[in-house]
Amino acid sequence: MIRFEAFGKSYDGHVAVRGLTLEVEAGEVVALLGPNGSGKTTCLKAAAGLIHPTSGRVTVDGRSAMEPAARRTISFLPQKVAFPDALTGREVVEFYRRLRGGARGRSDEVLRFASLNGASRRAVSTYSGGMVQRLGLAVAALPDAPVLLLDEPTAALDPEGLSAFYALTERRRGEGKTVLFTSHHLGDVERLATRFAVLVGGALAGVLTAAELSERLAQRGVLRLRLDRLPEGLLAALRPLSPGASIRGDELLLPGPASLRPALLDAVRASGAEVRSLSADEGRLDALYAEMVNARQ
């Protein structure tokens, strides 16, 4: 649905994105991750047809993202949402509904979805940052567009807004629509994304599916044991199962997926050692993300 083909973008000699090749299929929810300045917003703007590529191309459903026909298939929520202060929330939604040609009842629907019913008749100038972001989500939800582009959609959201964002994304995925979003909140990625792509310095550092992510995180789990004693040869006996087995202080650390833990415990007990305490650390997305970023810097 969205295809970046050797996409590059420079601003006054500064390279924002270099040689990005990435395809986002219909029915996918793909998260773009990366440090500040890594090119995430530039990619979304290119997919929305707001900027011309310096090199390569970006297409939406086979058309150049710059074509009006491609833009009509997209709903875009920018990173910085701003609306006229003097308008009410309902007036903002009504303006965009008419702009996109939506049905009259659609305004009420998206205002309910964004939990803005009680504030929809107030001026935007009275809104908090989270309420403005929820209004932005309401506007993004107005068209039944095949493609939804969201730039840092959870940056200022309160719990009600987060719930609305999750509901919107999950519903669009269930309808076979395409969602491409950027985020610094890794919990959003783990909960919603079918794939995530990491950008570092404008280049693609890696892409993982949800299944690959789960496997990578599982491999980074650690079983922590405190034993009554450390029998001679125990570490050597454990390393075929857990190659990174080590001692740190008074703890025995056994890296590896949760599926290996029963066998590891059996091997410890077979050595004659008694387990005094046990805990497990699961692999974390933030650690994996930092690892991928650091590998490219």
Contacts in CASP RR format, 6 or more apart in sequence:
PFRMAT RR
TARGET T0000
AUTHOR 0000-0000-0000
METHOD contacts of the structure
MODEL  1
MIRFEAFGKSYDGHVAVRGLTLEVEAGEVVALLGPNGSGKTTCLKAAAGL
IHPTSGRVTVDGRSAMEPAARRTISFLPQKVAFPDALTGREVVEFYRRLR
GGARGRSDEVLRFASLNGASRRAVSTYSGGMVQRLGLAVAALPDAPVLLL
DEPTAALDPEGLSAFYALTERRRGEGKTVLFTSHHLGDVERLATRFAVLV
GGALAGVLTAAELSERLAQRGVLRLRLDRLPEGLLAALRPLSPGASIRGD
ELLLPGPASLRPALLDAVRASGAEVRSLSADEGRLDALYAEMVNARQ
1 24 0 8 1.000
1 25 0 8 1.000
1 26 0 8 1.000
1 27 0 8 1.000
1 28 0 8 1.000
1 60 0 8 1.000
1 61 0 8 1.000
1 146 0 8 1.000
1 147 0 8 1.000
1 178 0 8 1.000
2 23 0 8 1.000
2 24 0 8 1.000
2 47 0 8 1.000
2 58 0 8 1.000
2 59 0 8 1.000
2 60 0 8 1.000
2 147 0 8 1.000
2 178 0 8 1.000
2 180 0 8 1.000
3 22 0 8 1.000
3 23 0 8 1.000
3 24 0 8 1.000
3 58 0 8 1.000
3 59 0 8 1.000
3 60 0 8 1.000
3 62 0 8 1.000
4 20 0 8 1.000
4 21 0 8 1.000
4 22 0 8 1.000
4 23 0 8 1.000
4 43 0 8 1.000
4 46 0 8 1.000
4 47 0 8 1.000
4 58 0 8 1.000
5 21 0 8 1.000
5 56 0 8 1.000
5 57 0 8 1.000
5 58 0 8 1.000
5 59 0 8 1.000
6 19 0 8 1.000
6 20 0 8 1.000
6 21 0 8 1.000
6 55 0 8 1.000
6 56 0 8 1.000
6 57 0 8 1.000
7 17 0 8 1.000
7 19 0 8 1.000
7 20 0 8 1.000
7 21 0 8 1.000
7 43 0 8 1.000
7 46 0 8 1.000
7 53 0 8 1.000
7 55 0 8 1.000
7 56 0 8 1.000
7 57 0 8 1.000
7 58 0 8 1.000
8 15 0 8 1.000
8 16 0 8 1.000
8 17 0 8 1.000
8 18 0 8 1.000
8 19 0 8 1.000
8 20 0 8 1.000
8 53 0 8 1.000
8 54 0 8 1.000
8 55 0 8 1.000
8 56 0 8 1.000
9 15 0 8 1.000
9 16 0 8 1.000
9 17 0 8 1.000
9 42 0 8 1.000
9 46 0 8 1.000
9 51 0 8 1.000
9 53 0 8 1.000
9 54 0 8 1.000
9 55 0 8 1.000
10 16 0 8 1.000
10 54 0 8 1.000
15 202 0 8 1.000
16 37 0 8 1.000
16 39 0 8 1.000
16 42 0 8 1.000
16 202 0 8 1.000
17 39 0 8 1.000
17 42 0 8 1.000
17 43 0 8 1.000
17 46 0 8 1.000
17 199 0 8 1.000
17 202 0 8 1.000
17 203 0 8 1.000
18 201 0 8 1.000
18 202 0 8 1.000
18 203 0 8 1.000
19 55 0 8 1.000
19 56 0 8 1.000
19 203 0 8 1.000
19 204 0 8 1.000
20 43 0 8 1.000
20 199 0 8 1.000
20 202 0 8 1.000
20 203 0 8 1.000
20 204 0 8 1.000
21 204 0 8 1.000
22 197 0 8 1.000
22 204 0 8 1.000
22 207 0 8 1.000
24 30 0 8 1.000
24 178 0 8 1.000
24 180 0 8 1.000
25 178 0 8 1.000
26 146 0 8 1.000
26 176 0 8 1.000
26 177 0 8 1.000
26 178 0 8 1.000
27 173 0 8 1.000
27 174 0 8 1.000
27 176 0 8 1.000
27 177 0 8 1.000
27 178 0 8 1.000
27 179 0 8 1.000
27 194 0 8 1.000
28 173 0 8 1.000
28 178 0 8 1.000
28 179 0 8 1.000
28 194 0 8 1.000
28 195 0 8 1.000
29 169 0 8 1.000
29 172 0 8 1.000
29 173 0 8 1.000
29 179 0 8 1.000
29 181 0 8 1.000
29 192 0 8 1.000
29 193 0 8 1.000
29 194 0 8 1.000
29 195 0 8 1.000
30 179 0 8 1.000
30 180 0 8 1.000
30 181 0 8 1.000
30 193 0 8 1.000
30 194 0 8 1.000
30 195 0 8 1.000
30 196 0 8 1.000
30 197 0 8 1.000
31 181 0 8 1.000
31 182 0 8 1.000
31 183 0 8 1.000
31 188 0 8 1.000
31 189 0 8 1.000
31 192 0 8 1.000
31 193 0 8 1.000
31 195 0 8 1.000
31 196 0 8 1.000
31 197 0 8 1.000
32 40 0 8 1.000
32 43 0 8 1.000
32 44 0 8 1.000
32 180 0 8 1.000
32 181 0 8 1.000
32 182 0 8 1.000
32 183 0 8 1.000
32 196 0 8 1.000
32 197 0 8 1.000
32 199 0 8 1.000
33 40 0 8 1.000
33 182 0 8 1.000
33 183 0 8 1.000
33 184 0 8 1.000
33 186 0 8 1.000
33 189 0 8 1.000
33 196 0 8 1.000
33 197 0 8 1.000
33 198 0 8 1.000
33 199 0 8 1.000
33 289 0 8 1.000
34 40 0 8 1.000
34 198 0 8 1.000
34 199 0 8 1.000
34 200 0 8 1.000
34 289 0 8 1.000
34 293 0 8 1.000
35 200 0 8 1.000
35 201 0 8 1.000
35 293 0 8 1.000
37 201 0 8 1.000
37 202 0 8 1.000
38 199 0 8 1.000
38 200 0 8 1.000
38 201 0 8 1.000
38 202 0 8 1.000
39 199 0 8 1.000
39 201 0 8 1.000
39 202 0 8 1.000
40 151 0 8 1.000
40 182 0 8 1.000
40 199 0 8 1.000
41 79 0 8 1.000
41 151 0 8 1.000
41 182 0 8 1.000
42 51 0 8 1.000
43 199 0 8 1.000
44 76 0 8 1.000
44 149 0 8 1.000
44 150 0 8 1.000
44 151 0 8 1.000
44 180 0 8 1.000
44 182 0 8 1.000
45 51 0 8 1.000
46 53 0 8 1.000
46 58 0 8 1.000
46 65 0 8 1.000
47 58 0 8 1.000
47 60 0 8 1.000
47 65 0 8 1.000
47 74 0 8 1.000
47 147 0 8 1.000
47 149 0 8 1.000
47 180 0 8 1.000
48 65 0 8 1.000
48 71 0 8 1.000
48 74 0 8 1.000
48 76 0 8 1.000
48 149 0 8 1.000
49 58 0 8 1.000
49 65 0 8 1.000
49 66 0 8 1.000
49 70 0 8 1.000
49 71 0 8 1.000
49 74 0 8 1.000
50 76 0 8 1.000
52 66 0 8 1.000
57 64 0 8 1.000
58 64 0 8 1.000
58 65 0 8 1.000
59 65 0 8 1.000
59 70 0 8 1.000
60 70 0 8 1.000
60 73 0 8 1.000
60 74 0 8 1.000
60 147 0 8 1.000
61 70 0 8 1.000
61 73 0 8 1.000
61 146 0 8 1.000
61 147 0 8 1.000
62 70 0 8 1.000
63 69 0 8 1.000
63 70 0 8 1.000
64 70 0 8 1.000
65 71 0 8 1.000
72 145 0 8 1.000
73 145 0 8 1.000
73 146 0 8 1.000
73 147 0 8 1.000
74 145 0 8 1.000
74 146 0 8 1.000
74 147 0 8 1.000
74 148 0 8 1.000
74 149 0 8 1.000
75 140 0 8 1.000
75 141 0 8 1.000
75 142 0 8 1.000
75 143 0 8 1.000
75 145 0 8 1.000
75 147 0 8 1.000
75 148 0 8 1.000
75 149 0 8 1.000
76 140 0 8 1.000
76 149 0 8 1.000
76 150 0 8 1.000
76 151 0 8 1.000
77 136 0 8 1.000
77 137 0 8 1.000
77 139 0 8 1.000
77 140 0 8 1.000
77 148 0 8 1.000
77 149 0 8 1.000
77 150 0 8 1.000
77 151 0 8 1.000
77 153 0 8 1.000
78 151 0 8 1.000
79 151 0 8 1.000
79 152 0 8 1.000
79 155 0 8 1.000
79 182 0 8 1.000
81 132 0 8 1.000
81 133 0 8 1.000
81 135 0 8 1.000
81 136 0 8 1.000
82 132 0 8 1.000
83 89 0 8 1.000
83 92 0 8 1.000
83 124 0 8 1.000
83 132 0 8 1.000
83 135 0 8 1.000
83 136 0 8 1.000
84 92 0 8 1.000
84 124 0 8 1.000
85 123 0 8 1.000
85 124 0 8 1.000
85 125 0 8 1.000
86 123 0 8 1.000
86 124 0 8 1.000
86 125 0 8 1.000
87 95 0 8 1.000
87 123 0 8 1.000
87 124 0 8 1.000
88 120 0 8 1.000
88 121 0 8 1.000
88 122 0 8 1.000
88 123 0 8 1.000
88 124 0 8 1.000
89 111 0 8 1.000
89 116 0 8 1.000
89 119 0 8 1.000
89 120 0 8 1.000
89 121 0 8 1.000
89 122 0 8 1.000
89 124 0 8 1.000
89 127 0 8 1.000
89 135 0 8 1.000
90 107 0 8 1.000
90 111 0 8 1.000
90 120 0 8 1.000
90 121 0 8 1.000
92 124 0 8 1.000
92 135 0 8 1.000
92 139 0 8 1.000
93 107 0 8 1.000
93 110 0 8 1.000
93 111 0 8 1.000
93 120 0 8 1.000
93 135 0 8 1.000
93 138 0 8 1.000
93 139 0 8 1.000
93 142 0 8 1.000
94 107 0 8 1.000
96 139 0 8 1.000
96 142 0 8 1.000
97 104 0 8 1.000
97 106 0 8 1.000
97 107 0 8 1.000
97 142 0 8 1.000
100 142 0 8 1.000
100 143 0 8 1.000
101 143 0 8 1.000
102 142 0 8 1.000
102 143 0 8 1.000
106 142 0 8 1.000
107 142 0 8 1.000
110 138 0 8 1.000
110 139 0 8 1.000
110 141 0 8 1.000
110 142 0 8 1.000
111 117 0 8 1.000
111 120 0 8 1.000
111 138 0 8 1.000
113 137 0 8 1.000
113 138 0 8 1.000
113 141 0 8 1.000
113 164 0 8 1.000
113 167 0 8 1.000
113 168 0 8 1.000
114 134 0 8 1.000
114 135 0 8 1.000
114 136 0 8 1.000
114 137 0 8 1.000
114 138 0 8 1.000
114 141 0 8 1.000
114 161 0 8 1.000
114 164 0 8 1.000
115 134 0 8 1.000
115 160 0 8 1.000
115 161 0 8 1.000
115 163 0 8 1.000
115 164 0 8 1.000
116 131 0 8 1.000
116 134 0 8 1.000
116 135 0 8 1.000
116 138 0 8 1.000
119 126 0 8 1.000
119 127 0 8 1.000
119 131 0 8 1.000
124 132 0 8 1.000
124 135 0 8 1.000
127 135 0 8 1.000
129 156 0 8 1.000
130 156 0 8 1.000
130 157 0 8 1.000
130 158 0 8 1.000
130 161 0 8 1.000
132 156 0 8 1.000
133 153 0 8 1.000
133 155 0 8 1.000
133 156 0 8 1.000
133 157 0 8 1.000
133 161 0 8 1.000
134 157 0 8 1.000
134 158 0 8 1.000
134 160 0 8 1.000
134 161 0 8 1.000
134 164 0 8 1.000
137 153 0 8 1.000
137 161 0 8 1.000
137 164 0 8 1.000
137 165 0 8 1.000
137 168 0 8 1.000
140 148 0 8 1.000
140 150 0 8 1.000
140 153 0 8 1.000
140 168 0 8 1.000
141 168 0 8 1.000
145 177 0 8 1.000
146 177 0 8 1.000
146 178 0 8 1.000
147 177 0 8 1.000
147 178 0 8 1.000
147 179 0 8 1.000
147 180 0 8 1.000
148 168 0 8 1.000
148 169 0 8 1.000
148 172 0 8 1.000
148 177 0 8 1.000
148 178 0 8 1.000
148 179 0 8 1.000
148 180 0 8 1.000
148 181 0 8 1.000
149 180 0 8 1.000
149 181 0 8 1.000
150 165 0 8 1.000
150 169 0 8 1.000
150 179 0 8 1.000
150 180 0 8 1.000
150 181 0 8 1.000
150 182 0 8 1.000
151 181 0 8 1.000
151 182 0 8 1.000
152 182 0 8 1.000
152 183 0 8 1.000
152 184 0 8 1.000
153 165 0 8 1.000
153 181 0 8 1.000
153 183 0 8 1.000
154 162 0 8 1.000
154 165 0 8 1.000
154 183 0 8 1.000
154 185 0 8 1.000
154 188 0 8 1.000
155 184 0 8 1.000
157 164 0 8 1.000
157 165 0 8 1.000
165 188 0 8 1.000
166 191 0 8 1.000
166 192 0 8 1.000
169 179 0 8 1.000
169 181 0 8 1.000
169 192 0 8 1.000
170 192 0 8 1.000
172 178 0 8 1.000
172 179 0 8 1.000
173 179 0 8 1.000
173 192 0 8 1.000
173 194 0 8 1.000
179 192 0 8 1.000
181 188 0 8 1.000
181 192 0 8 1.000
183 189 0 8 1.000
186 285 0 8 1.000
186 286 0 8 1.000
186 289 0 8 1.000
187 285 0 8 1.000
189 196 0 8 1.000
189 285 0 8 1.000
190 213 0 8 1.000
190 285 0 8 1.000
193 210 0 8 1.000
194 209 0 8 1.000
194 210 0 8 1.000
195 207 0 8 1.000
195 208 0 8 1.000
195 209 0 8 1.000
195 210 0 8 1.000
196 207 0 8 1.000
196 208 0 8 1.000
196 213 0 8 1.000
197 204 0 8 1.000
197 206 0 8 1.000
197 207 0 8 1.000
198 204 0 8 1.000
198 205 0 8 1.000
198 206 0 8 1.000
198 207 0 8 1.000
198 289 0 8 1.000
198 292 0 8 1.000
198 293 0 8 1.000
199 205 0 8 1.000
200 292 0 8 1.000
200 293 0 8 1.000
200 296 0 8 1.000
200 297 0 8 1.000
201 296 0 8 1.000
203 296 0 8 1.000
205 292 0 8 1.000
205 293 0 8 1.000
205 295 0 8 1.000
205 296 0 8 1.000
206 292 0 8 1.000
208 216 0 8 1.000
213 285 0 8 1.000
213 288 0 8 1.000
216 288 0 8 1.000
217 282 0 8 1.000
217 283 0 8 1.000
217 284 0 8 1.000
217 285 0 8 1.000
217 288 0 8 1.000
218 256 0 8 1.000
218 257 0 8 1.000
218 258 0 8 1.000
218 259 0 8 1.000
218 282 0 8 1.000
218 283 0 8 1.000
219 255 0 8 1.000
219 256 0 8 1.000
219 257 0 8 1.000
220 255 0 8 1.000
220 256 0 8 1.000
220 282 0 8 1.000
220 283 0 8 1.000
220 284 0 8 1.000
220 287 0 8 1.000
220 288 0 8 1.000
221 255 0 8 1.000
221 256 0 8 1.000
221 257 0 8 1.000
221 258 0 8 1.000
221 280 0 8 1.000
221 281 0 8 1.000
221 282 0 8 1.000
221 283 0 8 1.000
222 253 0 8 1.000
222 254 0 8 1.000
222 255 0 8 1.000
222 256 0 8 1.000
222 280 0 8 1.000
222 281 0 8 1.000
222 283 0 8 1.000
223 242 0 8 1.000
223 253 0 8 1.000
223 254 0 8 1.000
223 255 0 8 1.000
223 256 0 8 1.000
223 261 0 8 1.000
223 264 0 8 1.000
223 265 0 8 1.000
223 278 0 8 1.000
223 279 0 8 1.000
223 280 0 8 1.000
224 251 0 8 1.000
224 252 0 8 1.000
224 253 0 8 1.000
224 254 0 8 1.000
224 278 0 8 1.000
224 279 0 8 1.000
224 280 0 8 1.000
224 281 0 8 1.000
225 251 0 8 1.000
225 252 0 8 1.000
225 254 0 8 1.000
225 268 0 8 1.000
225 275 0 8 1.000
225 277 0 8 1.000
225 278 0 8 1.000
226 250 0 8 1.000
226 251 0 8 1.000
226 252 0 8 1.000
226 275 0 8 1.000
226 276 0 8 1.000
226 277 0 8 1.000
226 278 0 8 1.000
227 252 0 8 1.000
227 268 0 8 1.000
227 273 0 8 1.000
227 274 0 8 1.000
227 275 0 8 1.000
227 276 0 8 1.000
228 273 0 8 1.000
228 274 0 8 1.000
228 276 0 8 1.000
229 273 0 8 1.000
229 274 0 8 1.000
230 247 0 8 1.000
230 252 0 8 1.000
230 273 0 8 1.000
231 271 0 8 1.000
231 272 0 8 1.000
231 273 0 8 1.000
233 271 0 8 1.000
234 252 0 8 1.000
234 267 0 8 1.000
234 268 0 8 1.000
234 271 0 8 1.000
234 273 0 8 1.000
235 245 0 8 1.000
235 246 0 8 1.000
235 247 0 8 1.000
237 267 0 8 1.000
237 271 0 8 1.000
238 245 0 8 1.000
238 254 0 8 1.000
238 264 0 8 1.000
238 267 0 8 1.000
238 268 0 8 1.000
239 245 0 8 1.000
241 254 0 8 1.000
241 260 0 8 1.000
241 263 0 8 1.000
241 264 0 8 1.000
241 267 0 8 1.000
242 254 0 8 1.000
242 255 0 8 1.000
242 256 0 8 1.000
242 260 0 8 1.000
242 264 0 8 1.000
243 255 0 8 1.000
244 253 0 8 1.000
244 254 0 8 1.000
244 255 0 8 1.000
245 252 0 8 1.000
245 253 0 8 1.000
245 254 0 8 1.000
245 255 0 8 1.000
246 252 0 8 1.000
246 253 0 8 1.000
247 253 0 8 1.000
252 268 0 8 1.000
254 261 0 8 1.000
254 264 0 8 1.000
258 280 0 8 1.000
258 282 0 8 1.000
261 280 0 8 1.000
265 275 0 8 1.000
265 278 0 8 1.000
268 275 0 8 1.000
269 275 0 8 1.000
END
